[in-house]
Amino acid sequence: MKLTEAQRLQFEQDGYLFFPGHFSPEETRTLTDAVPDIYAKREAWNIREKDSDAVRTNFAAHLHSEPFAKLGRHPRMIEPVMDLFDEEVYMHQFKINGKMAFEGDVWQWHQDYGTWLNDDQMPTERAMNVAIFLDDVDEFNGPLMFIPGSHRKGVIDAQHDLTTTSYPLWTVNNDLIRQLVDRAGGRNGGIVSPKGPAGSMILFHSCLVHASGSNLSPFNRVAVYLSLCAVSNHIRRYKRPEYIAHRDFTPIALLPDDCLLKPYAVDLPWKDGLPPSALETSLEPITAMAED
């Protein structure tokens, strides 16, 4: 999937692209049907909400679930990022975020690259997220909010929030959020919120400032996030466990476009559970063998 010149210019200006209904209902259903079993597992890769048993985020499903292993190699997810970077990419992170009905908590204002830089020592912002909705997303069930053009601010100083929610995040302070929103148009487009049917896809820059509110509606809002990093830009530290920040920098090998609907062989190295090695961490720089 190649981006048009108009799409490339829009991405440069706004920091994101939205593709409503990018995956068919049949394709999306193969993923949605697999989520309950994944969320039911009592593994470290399921982070639950601070005050409930609802899953806030699941990590690394592409290493133990066949449908998500296929999604992690899907050309509609991977090729646009390769196109923008003009380079092969590897999977830095794979998440299924569960903004569950009545229980889904907020995600504070942040840049993804802030966490990747501060925790993982990723050298530059040559990494980005590609997300696919597994549920219909509307104004009621906690949609993503973007500040258009905020990626052009570059890397923003952030504070490490360890208390607001169950998942620590490097967050942007409110005064700067006000400035960025005002610069982007204030009430006239300073905050946007892509909404659409299940199967819709968003591609967004790693420095784009974004957030989402709590889900007080009776409608789930589950979404999958592939965090793709240019191979030359791989992380330099293993401060976080491997199930959160991956350590295999091998370029992603793409499957055919119909891979969600037809049988294709995929490797599932963690199908029997999380290996002990995936919990190991270190504050030391990675070894020379892993360097460029």
N, C-alpha and C positions, 0 to 999 in steps of 0.2 A: 504494500500500500504506500504509494508515493504521495506526498503533499503537493498541492498546487502552489504556484507562486503567491496567489492571494492568501492562502492559508498560512504560508510561511511569514508573510508580512503581518498578518493579523496576530500570529503568535508572538512575533517580535514586539508588536505594539502592546498587546493585552497580557501576554504571559500565559495564555491558555487557549485551547481549542475544544469545542464541544461538538460531539457527533451523536445527535439523538437517534435512538433505535439502531445503533451500529451493529448489534448482534440480534439475531432473530429470537422470537419467543422460545423456539425449540432449542436453540443453542444455549440460551440463558437458563432454561429449565434444567439442563444437565448439571449446571453449577449449583443452582438453588437447591436442588434435591439432595446434594451432597453436604450441605452446610449443617443440618441438625446433628448428624453423626460426628462431625468434626468438633462442633461446639460442646457436645456431650462428654468428650474425653477430658479426664483429669490429668492433663499434661501441662508442663510449664509454658508451652506455647499458647495456651489460652489465658489471656489476661482478662479478669472479670471486673465489673464495675465496683467502685469503692464501697457502695452500700447495698449491693444486691449480688445475686449469683449470675446475672446476665453477662454474657461475654461482651467485652468492650472491643477487643481485637484478638484475632488469631494470627499467629505467625507460621510461615513456612509450609502452608498446605500443599504447595507444589512439590514437596519432597515426600509426601505420604498419601496424597489423594490423586487418583488418576485424572478426574476431570480438571482439577486445577493444575496438574502437571502439564496437561495439554494447553491450558490457557497460558501458562508461563512460556510457551513456545509458539504462541499464535501470531501469525504475521500481521493481523490487524492491530495487535497490541504493540508489537516490537518494531516493525518496519518504520513507522513514523518517527520514532526516536532515533533510530539509526540514520534516517534521512536527515534529521536536524543536526545530529552530531557529525555526520559523515564518517562514522566509525562503528565498529561492532560494539555490542554492549553485553554486560553480564547482569545477573539478578543480585542487586544489593539487598533488597528486602521484598518480602511478599506477605501481604496482610489481607485478611478478611475482616473489615471493621463492621461491628454489629451495633448500629444505633437502634436498639430494640424498643418496641412500643412501651411507653410510659417510663422506661428505665434508662434509655440511652443518655448518657451524660454529655456535657460540653467537651469540645476540643478548643482550647484557647487559641488566640491569635498567634501564629507562628510562621516561620519559614522552615520547610523540611531540611534545607541545607544547613540551617543552624545546628540541628541535632547531628547531622552527618559530619559536619566539621568538628564540633566540640567533642562529640563522643567517639567518633570513628576515625578522625583525622583524614577525611576525604580531602584531597588537595584543592580541588576547585569545584564549582557548581555545575560541572558537566555530568549531571545526573538529573532525572526528573521522574515524576509519577505519571502513570497511565491508570485510570480508574474505570471500572465498569459497574453500573448499577445492577444489583440483583433484585431490587424491588423498584416499583414506581417511586419517584422522588417528587415531592411537591412542597409547598410552603409550610406544611404542617409537621412533617416528620424529620426535622433537623437537617435540612440540606446544607451542603457546603456553601460558604460565603468567600468570595475572592475580592481583593482590592485590585482592580485592573491596572496594569502598568507598574505595580509595586515591585516587580522583579527588577526593574531598571534602577532601583535604589541600591542594588547590590547586597552584599552580606550585611545584615543588621546586628548590632550588639543585642544580645538576648540574655534573659535571666532564667536560671534553671528552676522551674516550678516543680517541687516535689510533693506538694500537699493538696492542690486543688482537686485532682482526680487520681485514679489508681495507676495512671501511666505517666512517668515523668516527661517533661517537655521543656525545650528551650523556647521561651515565650517573649513576645514583643510588648513593650509597655504601652499603656493606654494613650499617653500624650502623643507618641509617634503614630499610633493608629489613627488618631484624629487628624494629624497632619497629612498622612497618606490618603485618607478618605477624602479630605478637602481637596487635595491636589488632583484626585481622580474624578472630581465632580460633585462631591458632597452627596446630597439627597438625589441628585440627578446623575446617577451612574457610578458614584464613588464606591458602592458595594454592589456586586452582582451575585446571583445565585442560580447556576444552571440547574434546571429541573426538566424531567422527562421520564419516559417509560423505562421499565427494566430493559437492560440491554444497551442503554445509552453509554457512551464513553467520553471521558474527559482526559485530555493531555495537558499537564501544567508544569511550568518551570519550577525548579527547586527553590528559587528565591521568591516566588510569588507568595505574598502574605495571605493566609487563609485561616478559617475557623469554621465551627459549626455550633449551633445552639443545642440545647437538650431536646429530646424527643418526648413531648407530652401527649402526642397523639396515640391512637390505638393501632397505628400502622408502622410495621418494622421498616427500617432503612438500612439494608445490608449492602455493602459495596466492597469490591476487591481492588486492591492497590498493588500494582507492580512498580517497584522503584528500580529503575534501570540506570546503570552507570556506565559511562564509556570505559572500556577495558583499560586504557592507559591511565585512568583516573581512580583506580581501585583504592580502597581504604588502606591506611598505614598503621592502624592500631586495632587490637581486638579487645577493647574495653568492655564491649557488650557481648553476650553469648552469641554463638553462631546461629541459633535459631532466629535471632533478631537481625543481626548484621552478618550477612553471608561471607564466606571466605573462599569460595570457589570462583575465581575470576575468569573462568573459561567462557568464551563468547557463546551466546545462546544460539543453538541450532534450531532453525525454524521448522515447524511442521506445515503440511498443506493447509489451505484455508478452511477445508471442511473437517478439520481434526476433532471438533467438538461433537460431531455427529457420526463419525466413522471410527472404526478401531485402528489405532496406531500405537505401536509399542513405545512406552515411556518408562524411564527408570524411576523407581520409588525407594530411594535408599533408607528412608525413615518409616517405612510402612509398618514395621514392628514396634514402633515407639521411638522416643527421643533418645539418641545415644548419649552416654555420659560426656563424650567429647564436646557435644554441642552446648554444654553448660560451662565449659572452661573459659576463663577470661584472663587478660593480661594488660598491664599498663605500659608494657615495653613496646617499642616499635617492632613491626613485623620483621622477620628475618630477611636477609639479603636474597635468599632463594625466591621469595615472593615479590621482590621488587622488579621494576621494569628492566 
